Amino acid sequence: MSDDTMAPPTSQPDTEAGGLRDRRSVLRCAAIAALVGASAPVLAACGSGDTPGAAPSTGGSSGPTTAPTTAPSSAPTTGGSASAPTGKVLGAVSDIPVGGGKVFADAKVVVTQPTAGEFKGFSAICTHQLNPVGSVEGGQIICPFHQSHFSITDGAPISGPAQTPLPAVKVAVSGTNVVQTA
């Protein structure tokens, strides 16, 4: 037994160093996986949204999950068009005040109504550091992280560090709902 304890360690230092590297690699990979998972909704907001089922999960909910709701093709038309716009229902028209708007966080969309009956859609991801915008107040879309303010009319930056407008998102009225269209 004394020979075993006196024998020079042949693989012990390598195992320890390898063990540290393995643990560090595992932790590093776990951190990267967590970051990628956390940023997936942000990255999804940069996509075209044309991929069915590409909506990010809200995660952690024990309640039932449902597929994105789409407006039925038999929905009433608005503006005299031959067919109603179809797409993902964001919310009720009545939830979007004239001169204001509403952030639909799950869809990563802000819908505004600058004047009565005129609805505009924008990405709800601030162009400054890709944080979600938080509210629509006083005719401006506001990012609470660094106080960037954007116009409800065209998404242009009004104040704060953001220099780029919020990207437009196609929205339409379908019956009593506002829908995100392709």
BADOSE-49646 format. One record per residue (C-alpha): chain; x negated, y, z negated. Coordinates in pm, 1 decimal, padded with zeros to 6 digits. Layout:
N
<rec mike="A" px="X" py="Y" pz="Z"/>
...
This chain:
182
<rec mike="A" px="00000.0" py="00000.0" pz="00000.0"/>
<rec mike="A" px="-00280.5" py="00238.4" pz="-00070.0"/>
<rec mike="A" px="-00400.5" py="00174.7" pz="00285.7"/>
<rec mike="A" px="-00067.9" py="00299.7" pz="00418.2"/>
<rec mike="A" px="-00077.8" py="00615.8" pz="00212.3"/>
<rec mike="A" px="-00445.4" py="00672.2" pz="00291.4"/>
<rec mike="A" px="-00410.7" py="00604.2" pz="00660.5"/>
<rec mike="A" px="-00419.3" py="00919.7" pz="00866.2"/>
<rec mike="A" px="-00072.1" py="01020.7" pz="00971.2"/>
<rec mike="A" px="-00047.0" py="00939.4" pz="01337.3"/>
<rec mike="A" px="00301.8" py="01053.5" pz="01419.3"/>
<rec mike="A" px="00408.9" py="01237.2" pz="01104.6"/>
<rec mike="A" px="00302.0" py="01588.7" pz="01210.4"/>
<rec mike="A" px="00442.5" py="01537.0" pz="01558.4"/>
<rec mike="A" px="00767.5" py="01407.5" pz="01414.1"/>
<rec mike="A" px="00796.5" py="01705.7" pz="01180.5"/>
<rec mike="A" px="00714.0" py="01951.2" pz="01454.0"/>
<rec mike="A" px="00939.6" py="01764.2" pz="01691.2"/>
<rec mike="A" px="01207.1" py="01756.0" pz="01424.3"/>
<rec mike="A" px="01188.5" py="02132.8" pz="01384.7"/>
<rec mike="A" px="01197.9" py="02177.6" pz="01757.8"/>
<rec mike="A" px="01488.8" py="01937.6" pz="01783.8"/>
<rec mike="A" px="01680.3" py="02117.9" pz="01510.4"/>
<rec mike="A" px="01600.2" py="02452.5" pz="01665.3"/>
<rec mike="A" px="01707.2" py="02326.0" pz="02005.4"/>
<rec mike="A" px="02032.5" py="02194.8" pz="01864.6"/>
<rec mike="A" px="02100.8" py="02521.6" pz="01683.5"/>
<rec mike="A" px="02003.3" py="02724.5" pz="01988.0"/>
<rec mike="A" px="02229.2" py="02514.0" pz="02210.9"/>
<rec mike="A" px="02514.4" py="02542.0" pz="01961.3"/>
<rec mike="A" px="02472.0" py="02920.2" pz="01950.9"/>
<rec mike="A" px="02468.1" py="02941.7" pz="02330.4"/>
<rec mike="A" px="02773.2" py="02717.2" pz="02355.1"/>
<rec mike="A" px="02955.2" py="02936.5" pz="02101.7"/>
<rec mike="A" px="02864.4" py="03250.4" pz="02293.1"/>
<rec mike="A" px="02968.8" py="03100.8" pz="02624.3"/>
<rec mike="A" px="03295.3" py="02983.3" pz="02471.6"/>
<rec mike="A" px="03359.2" py="03322.7" pz="02314.5"/>
<rec mike="A" px="03279.4" py="03508.8" pz="02634.6"/>
<rec mike="A" px="03484.8" py="03284.0" pz="02861.0"/>
<rec mike="A" px="03794.0" py="03506.5" pz="02823.9"/>
<rec mike="A" px="03582.1" py="03810.2" pz="02905.1"/>
<rec mike="A" px="03434.1" py="03637.8" pz="03206.9"/>
<rec mike="A" px="03778.1" py="03520.0" pz="03310.9"/>
<rec mike="A" px="03889.5" py="03881.5" pz="03310.3"/>
<rec mike="A" px="03626.4" py="03955.0" pz="03572.2"/>
<rec mike="A" px="03761.6" py="03683.4" pz="03803.4"/>
<rec mike="A" px="04033.1" py="03720.0" pz="04059.8"/>
<rec mike="A" px="04290.2" py="03534.0" pz="03853.3"/>
<rec mike="A" px="04388.9" py="03331.2" pz="04161.9"/>
<rec mike="A" px="04292.5" py="03000.5" pz="04001.1"/>
<rec mike="A" px="04597.7" py="02828.3" pz="03852.4"/>
<rec mike="A" px="04558.8" py="02746.0" pz="03484.3"/>
<rec mike="A" px="04251.1" py="02967.3" pz="03452.9"/>
<rec mike="A" px="04401.9" py="03170.9" pz="03170.5"/>
<rec mike="A" px="04185.0" py="03142.3" pz="02860.7"/>
<rec mike="A" px="04323.8" py="02966.5" pz="02557.2"/>
<rec mike="A" px="04415.4" py="03181.1" pz="02261.4"/>
<rec mike="A" px="04256.1" py="02906.8" pz="02051.8"/>
<rec mike="A" px="04321.5" py="02783.8" pz="01702.9"/>
<rec mike="A" px="04698.0" py="02789.1" pz="01724.4"/>
<rec mike="A" px="04874.9" py="02484.4" pz="01593.7"/>
<rec mike="A" px="05193.1" py="02585.1" pz="01775.0"/>
<rec mike="A" px="05297.4" py="02446.3" pz="02111.5"/>
<rec mike="A" px="05120.4" py="02574.7" pz="02418.1"/>
<rec mike="A" px="05300.3" py="02663.1" pz="02735.6"/>
<rec mike="A" px="05195.2" py="02717.2" pz="03092.6"/>
<rec mike="A" px="05191.2" py="03076.1" pz="03220.1"/>
<rec mike="A" px="05542.1" py="03199.6" pz="03283.7"/>
<rec mike="A" px="05624.3" py="03305.9" pz="03635.5"/>
<rec mike="A" px="05918.9" py="03505.5" pz="03753.5"/>
<rec mike="A" px="06179.9" py="03287.0" pz="03923.2"/>
<rec mike="A" px="06220.6" py="03336.4" pz="04295.6"/>
<rec mike="A" px="06587.5" py="03414.7" pz="04240.9"/>
<rec mike="A" px="06507.8" py="03707.9" pz="04011.5"/>
<rec mike="A" px="06678.5" py="04036.4" pz="04096.8"/>
<rec mike="A" px="06486.0" py="04256.3" pz="04332.1"/>
<rec mike="A" px="06378.8" py="04612.4" pz="04269.6"/>
<rec mike="A" px="06311.6" py="04887.5" pz="04514.5"/>
<rec mike="A" px="06514.0" py="04719.1" pz="04791.4"/>
<rec mike="A" px="06251.5" py="04457.1" pz="04878.4"/>
<rec mike="A" px="06362.3" py="04134.9" pz="05049.4"/>
<rec mike="A" px="06226.9" py="03914.4" pz="04771.2"/>
<rec mike="A" px="06135.8" py="03969.7" pz="04407.6"/>
<rec mike="A" px="05767.1" py="03988.4" pz="04319.9"/>
<rec mike="A" px="05647.4" py="03670.4" pz="04156.9"/>
<rec mike="A" px="05359.9" py="03624.3" pz="03921.0"/>
<rec mike="A" px="05275.7" py="03592.9" pz="03556.0"/>
<rec mike="A" px="05528.4" py="03769.2" pz="03333.3"/>
<rec mike="A" px="05345.1" py="04016.1" pz="03110.3"/>
<rec mike="A" px="05636.4" py="04163.4" pz="02920.5"/>
<rec mike="A" px="05957.6" py="04359.8" pz="02931.9"/>
<rec mike="A" px="05977.2" py="04686.9" pz="03121.8"/>
<rec mike="A" px="06138.9" py="04836.7" pz="02811.2"/>
<rec mike="A" px="05816.9" py="04770.4" pz="02611.1"/>
<rec mike="A" px="05620.4" py="05017.7" pz="02825.1"/>
<rec mike="A" px="05700.0" py="05379.6" pz="02737.9"/>
<rec mike="A" px="05698.5" py="05657.4" pz="02995.5"/>
<rec mike="A" px="05370.5" py="05849.0" pz="02958.0"/>
<rec mike="A" px="05217.1" py="05555.3" pz="02772.2"/>
<rec mike="A" px="05153.9" py="05186.5" pz="02808.2"/>
<rec mike="A" px="05096.1" py="04855.1" pz="02642.2"/>
<rec mike="A" px="04795.0" py="04624.7" pz="02609.2"/>
<rec mike="A" px="04873.9" py="04260.7" pz="02689.8"/>
<rec mike="A" px="04572.5" py="04111.8" pz="02511.4"/>
<rec mike="A" px="04638.0" py="03749.0" pz="02608.8"/>
<rec mike="A" px="04645.0" py="03838.8" pz="02978.3"/>
<rec mike="A" px="04360.8" py="04094.6" pz="02942.1"/>
<rec mike="A" px="04581.3" py="04354.0" pz="03116.9"/>
<rec mike="A" px="04697.9" py="04704.0" pz="03027.2"/>
<rec mike="A" px="05021.3" py="04819.1" pz="03189.3"/>
<rec mike="A" px="05100.3" py="05189.9" pz="03190.7"/>
<rec mike="A" px="05397.2" py="05397.8" pz="03303.7"/>
<rec mike="A" px="05256.7" py="05743.9" pz="03386.0"/>
<rec mike="A" px="05595.1" py="05861.7" pz="03517.1"/>
<rec mike="A" px="05939.0" py="05702.8" pz="03494.6"/>
<rec mike="A" px="05954.1" py="05390.6" pz="03709.3"/>
<rec mike="A" px="05584.2" py="05399.4" pz="03810.1"/>
<rec mike="A" px="05388.3" py="05108.0" pz="03662.7"/>
<rec mike="A" px="05010.7" py="05073.5" pz="03683.2"/>
<rec mike="A" px="04797.6" py="04778.7" pz="03578.3"/>
<rec mike="A" px="04434.5" py="04781.3" pz="03465.6"/>
<rec mike="A" px="04187.4" py="04538.9" pz="03316.1"/>
<rec mike="A" px="04200.9" py="04549.1" pz="02936.2"/>
<rec mike="A" px="03822.4" py="04504.4" pz="02921.1"/>
<rec mike="A" px="03630.0" py="04826.9" pz="02863.9"/>
<rec mike="A" px="03368.3" py="04893.9" pz="03129.9"/>
<rec mike="A" px="03120.8" py="05025.0" pz="02872.6"/>
<rec mike="A" px="03026.6" py="04704.1" pz="02689.2"/>
<rec mike="A" px="03305.8" py="04464.7" pz="02789.6"/>
<rec mike="A" px="03500.1" py="04491.3" pz="02464.6"/>
<rec mike="A" px="03880.2" py="04469.3" pz="02476.8"/>
<rec mike="A" px="04065.2" py="04799.5" pz="02477.6"/>
<rec mike="A" px="04293.1" py="04841.0" pz="02181.1"/>
<rec mike="A" px="04578.8" py="05078.2" pz="02248.7"/>
<rec mike="A" px="04748.1" py="05335.2" pz="02467.9"/>
<rec mike="A" px="04798.1" py="05665.3" pz="02288.3"/>
<rec mike="A" px="04852.8" py="06022.3" pz="02399.0"/>
<rec mike="A" px="04848.6" py="05927.8" pz="02767.7"/>
<rec mike="A" px="04511.2" py="05751.9" pz="02736.4"/>
<rec mike="A" px="04391.1" py="05391.7" pz="02718.3"/>
<rec mike="A" px="04156.4" py="05371.2" pz="02419.9"/>
<rec mike="A" px="03871.4" py="05132.6" pz="02347.3"/>
<rec mike="A" px="03824.7" py="05128.9" pz="01968.9"/>
<rec mike="A" px="03466.7" py="05001.5" pz="01977.5"/>
<rec mike="A" px="03287.3" py="05311.1" pz="02110.8"/>
<rec mike="A" px="03582.2" py="05546.8" pz="02166.6"/>
<rec mike="A" px="03594.9" py="05535.4" pz="02545.4"/>
<rec mike="A" px="03920.2" py="05685.0" pz="02672.6"/>
<rec mike="A" px="04068.2" py="05611.8" pz="03015.8"/>
<rec mike="A" px="04345.8" py="05771.4" pz="03223.3"/>
<rec mike="A" px="04679.4" py="05588.5" pz="03230.7"/>
<rec mike="A" px="04722.3" py="05704.0" pz="03591.1"/>
<rec mike="A" px="04409.2" py="05565.0" pz="03756.6"/>
<rec mike="A" px="04196.1" py="05405.8" pz="03481.6"/>
<rec mike="A" px="03925.5" py="05671.9" pz="03520.3"/>
<rec mike="A" px="03706.1" py="05741.4" pz="03217.2"/>
<rec mike="A" px="03807.8" py="06059.6" pz="03035.9"/>
<rec mike="A" px="03567.6" py="06057.5" pz="02741.7"/>
<rec mike="A" px="03325.0" py="05835.3" pz="02555.6"/>
<rec mike="A" px="03032.8" py="05634.0" pz="02681.8"/>
<rec mike="A" px="03219.0" py="05448.7" pz="02962.5"/>
<rec mike="A" px="03125.8" py="05584.2" pz="03304.4"/>
<rec mike="A" px="03320.1" py="05339.8" pz="03523.7"/>
<rec mike="A" px="03699.4" py="05324.8" pz="03564.1"/>
<rec mike="A" px="03897.4" py="05025.8" pz="03442.2"/>
<rec mike="A" px="03952.8" py="04794.0" pz="03741.0"/>
<rec mike="A" px="04305.8" py="04799.1" pz="03880.8"/>
<rec mike="A" px="04526.3" py="04493.3" pz="03832.6"/>
<rec mike="A" px="04826.5" py="04437.3" pz="04059.3"/>
<rec mike="A" px="05153.9" py="04454.8" pz="03870.2"/>
<rec mike="A" px="05516.5" py="04480.5" pz="03980.2"/>
<rec mike="A" px="05862.2" py="04498.0" pz="03828.5"/>
<rec mike="A" px="06071.5" py="04184.0" pz="03862.8"/>
<rec mike="A" px="06414.2" py="04228.8" pz="03712.1"/>
<rec mike="A" px="06358.0" py="04346.3" pz="03356.1"/>
<rec mike="A" px="05997.9" py="04225.8" pz="03340.1"/>
<rec mike="A" px="05659.4" py="04348.6" pz="03449.6"/>
<rec mike="A" px="05463.8" py="04073.3" pz="03624.9"/>
<rec mike="A" px="05098.4" py="04042.5" pz="03722.4"/>
<rec mike="A" px="05091.9" py="03964.6" pz="04094.7"/>
<rec mike="A" px="04817.5" py="03817.7" pz="04310.6"/>
